[in-house]
Structures are given as structure tokens and as C-alpha cells.
Amino acid sequence: MLTTKEYIEIEEQYGAHNYHPLDVVITRGEGVWVYDVEGKRYLDCLSAYSALNQGHVHPKILKAMIEQAGRVTLTSRAFRNDQLPLFYKELAEMTGYGMSLPMNSGAEAVETAIKLARKWAYQVKGIPRYQAEIIVAEGNFHGRTTTIISFSTEPAYRDDFGPFTPGFVAVPYGDALALERAITPNTAAVLIEPIQGEGGVIIPPEGYLKKVREICTRHQVLMIADEIQTGLGRTGKLLACQHENVRPDLVILGKALSGGFYPISAVIADEPILGLFQPGDHGSTFGGNPLAAAIGRAALSVIREEKLVENAAVQGEYFLEQLSEIPSRYVKEVRGKGLLIGVELKPEAGGARRFCEALKDHGVLAKETHQHVIRFAPPLIIDRSTIDWALDHIRTVLTM
């Protein structure tokens, strides 16, 4: 077997350098734990950016995947299969939305929502064709396609990738007044994250989502919530918008929709909106394939049966409380909801990367975001004793 150093050298030579990973080479995962090629064990506190809410290699999802892979994996949407209808039904029953449109990556689902909002703008609201605008929030992260980076406010995501897709207006995140001022007769939708995960675990002021919902309703504007990272239990509610009893018109799901086994995403909405799509309007060869549908059904079942939403709420409150009490001269703020937690460091700390590298040496895998924030987002199956184990190491690193 190759060593960690040898694997890294091969990757650096033959792979594009579009990521800056920690230098750990994982070969196996089980539950909340992963193991590197030298056999060292680590606690995964990133969960593949919340794709692994159910933990690594969950046996129920694995069983569904293997059984379906032995029957049929892909039919394309040219034909029907016996898994997709049940996935539709179970997703509707769990979320309360009448229809869904499955895709593969989260970015694809965001693009789907954008297309759907534009069609609604022209066919329902009556906005002049090709004049529809979508309001987004500064600091957003919705993916990396050319259209999506067109409305990013992060220079690193945009520089050298233009020309950009028009039709988007950015306003400060958490400022409902600024959002309302930006609405014009051509505004089709507002697209926001309930919590900005990639932006540094930025939580908007209390009541912001409720105000956005009221503004959208008053101005006949669609409210679109990107819950790719915050959805499916991560924040202690099935959907993060539910913390304020808000029901968006469209919700975008991904990541944990497959428990980390396979790329699955979806846009969910009610029939008056999602029913606007007609044959030929949108599609994907792999979107809604039987393997994905079977995996998605099992992933949803695990969230429900193992009460992962409830566990995220309980364990997240404890984790956040304990992190907040660490007496570190480096910590500026600890914030979060459920098991999505950000520890923002003071500028004099010298950036979050070195702390993540030190945590790795202690057997805890976390990742920096926006230079000064350490994000902690373990699988939702984590228990109190494991959090206590992690806290011992986190305290050591943050007070070193």
C-alpha cells in the first residue's frame, strides 16, 4: 500500500488543483469515524459539507444501494421505473410539498429552480419575456456553474470566469428592508440560504426569514430557499426555514438526500409552480434514475426512523454551549444552529487553517471557511460521549 505522502504526490501531479484539502488520505469510513491509509482514526466533523448527515456507509442505505444496483441502475427518463414514483411520494410526505424534480448535484438543482422561477415569472406573473430578475444575498454560495457564479459576491469564485449571466441583484444578507427596496415589477424571486454555510456559518437576525416570506407574498415574488446544506435535519429542524415557521415557495435539497452514497438533489414545490414544467423544458439523463431513487428513499427513511432531526437539535445545543465556554484568546464568536456550528477566530489568530491542521493531528477533521472560521458539522448520528471526546481535543487546540 502507498503511504500518505505518495498518494498526495500522485494527486498533486495528475489532478487539477481546484481544492486545498487537509493532508489526510482517507481509505475507510464508518458512522462518525474515518480511517486513513496508515490506520489512524479521525472524527469527521465536516460530514462532506453535510452530505453525510446519516454517517459514513450507513448499513440501511448501503443495503438499498446494493440491492437496487443488482436490479437496474439507469433507465433514463425516456422510460418509467418502479423506484422514482415512491421516492416522489415519500419526499412529499416528509416535506409537505406536493411535487419534486430530482437532479444530481446541488448546483443542478439551483439551476433548475432558477429556470422554474423564470418560467413562472413569464407565464404567471406576466413579467415581460427575458426581463425577470432574481434577488440574491451578498456572501451567498449556491454552487459553481457559470450562471451561479454570476451572482456570487466572492471575487475568487468570479474572477476570470466572465462574461456573466444577467438577471440577478444582490442585497446585504439579513437585511429585509434592503431586500424589499430592491424589488421591482420585474422581480421574479428571492433566492437565499437560511444560514450561509460556506459564507462562514452566518446566521441572519431573528425574524429575517419570516420578513422575507411576508415581503415575497406581498409583492407576488417567489421565495426560494437553498437548503442543500441546511436541510434534512442539519440545524435541528427538517428544514432550517421551519425554525421561523416559514414555508418557501420552492426548496432546494441535495447532499444528505443520498446519505453520501450518490449525487442526488431535488427541487420541491407545490403543483401550481412545479407543474409549469412541461415535457422538454428541463431534464437530465441521470436525474431520477432508479438507483438514485432507491438510495434517496433509504436516506430519508434513516433520517425519520433514527430521529436524526431531534438528535441534531439536542446534541447541537450542547456542542454549541460547550464550544462557547472554551477560554481561548483566539475565538471571536461561536455561532450555529443544530449541528452546523462556526467558530470565528480573531484576525490575530493567523487564520483558521493552522487550527484545522492541528485538529487533524489530534484526530478531529474540520475545515476552514472564509479564512477565519472553523466549521464543525459532524454526522447527525453523533452522541454526547463522542462530542465530549472531540471537545477535549478542540479545547487543547484553541488554547494552545
Summary of the structure (lengths in Angstrom):
residues: 400
radius of gyration: 21.1
end to end distance: 34.8
largest distance: 62.6
contacts: 1358
relative contact order: 0.17
helix: 39%
strand: 18%
